């Protein structure tokens, strides 16, 4: 596959995602809309999977970060928060939020 073609496909996908973000009201989502947004994201992911399959593009997820590997062990949440703080220099609250968001997203 031509790399120039792949780059144009990536821009098309980014444009579609940005349009969907704007159409859904931007980044601010009320708690009452969270289930609806979750269903919309599932549909978007399914469509993107179909587009990638039709283009013959294999999706390879990014490698896990060290703090994510630690967070995958249920008994090491505090250690994952410390690792996140060490890696990014984030505050305790920020690192805790990042680890909890990761765990919540992983369980979807």
C-alpha positions in Angstrom: 0.0 0.0 0.0 1.3 3.5 -0.8 2.3 5.4 2.3 0.9 8.6 0.8 -2.4 6.9 0.5 -2.2 5.7 4.1 -1.5 9.2 5.3 -4.5 10.5 3.5 -6.7 7.8 5.0 -5.4 8.8 8.5 -6.4 12.4 7.8 -9.9 11.3 6.7 -10.3 9.3 9.9 -9.1 12.2 12.1 -11.5 14.5 10.3 -14.4 12.2 10.8 -13.6 11.9 14.5 -13.3 15.6 14.9 -16.7 16.2 13.1 -18.3 13.6 15.4 -16.8 15.3 18.4 -18.2 18.7 17.4 -21.6 17.2 16.5 -21.8 15.5 19.9 -21.3 18.8 21.7 -17.6 18.8 22.2 -15.7 17.7 25.2 -18.2 18.6 27.9 -20.6 15.7 28.3 -23.2 15.7 31.0 -23.5 12.6 33.3 -27.0 11.9 31.8 -25.5 11.5 28.4 -22.6 9.2 29.3 -24.5 5.9 28.4 -25.6 7.5 25.1 -22.0 8.6 24.4 -20.8 5.1 25.2 -23.1 3.6 22.6 -22.1 6.2 20.1 -18.4 5.4 20.7 -19.1 1.7 20.2 -20.8 2.4 16.9 -17.9 4.7 15.8 -15.3 2.0 16.7 -17.3 -0.6 14.8 -17.3 1.6 11.7 -13.6 2.4 12.0 -12.9 -1.3 12.3 -14.8 -1.9 9.1 -13.0 0.9 7.3 -9.6 -0.4 8.4 -10.5 -3.9 7.4 -11.7 -2.7 3.9 -8.5 -0.8 3.5 -6.4 -3.7 4.6 -4.9 -1.8 7.5 -3.9 -3.9 10.5 -4.5 -2.0 13.8 -1.7 -2.7 16.4 -2.5 -1.2 19.8 0.2 0.8 21.5 2.4 -1.0 24.0 1.4 -0.7 27.6 3.2 1.9 29.7 5.0 0.6 32.8 2.4 2.1 35.2 -0.4 0.4 33.2 1.3 -3.0 33.6 1.5 -2.4 37.3 -2.2 -1.2 37.5 -3.3 -4.5 35.8 -2.5 -6.3 39.0 -5.5 -5.4 41.4 -3.3 -5.4 44.5 -0.8 -2.9 43.1 -3.0 0.2 42.5 -1.0 2.4 44.9 2.3 1.3 43.3 0.8 2.2 39.8 -0.1 5.6 41.1 3.5 6.1 42.4 4.9 4.9 39.0 2.6 7.3 37.1 3.8 10.2 39.3 7.4 9.2 38.7 7.0 8.9 35.0 5.0 12.1 34.4 5.6 14.2 37.5 1.9 14.5 38.1 0.2 15.3 41.3 -1.2 12.6 43.6 -4.8 13.4 42.6 -3.8 13.5 38.9 -2.0 10.2 39.0 -4.8 8.6 41.0 -7.4 9.9 38.4 -5.2 8.6 35.5 -4.9 5.1 37.0 -8.6 4.9 37.9 -9.6 6.1 34.4 -7.3 3.5 32.9 -8.8 0.8 35.0 -12.3 1.9 34.2 -11.5 2.0 30.4 -9.8 -1.3 30.5 -12.9 -2.9 32.0 -15.3 -1.7 29.3 
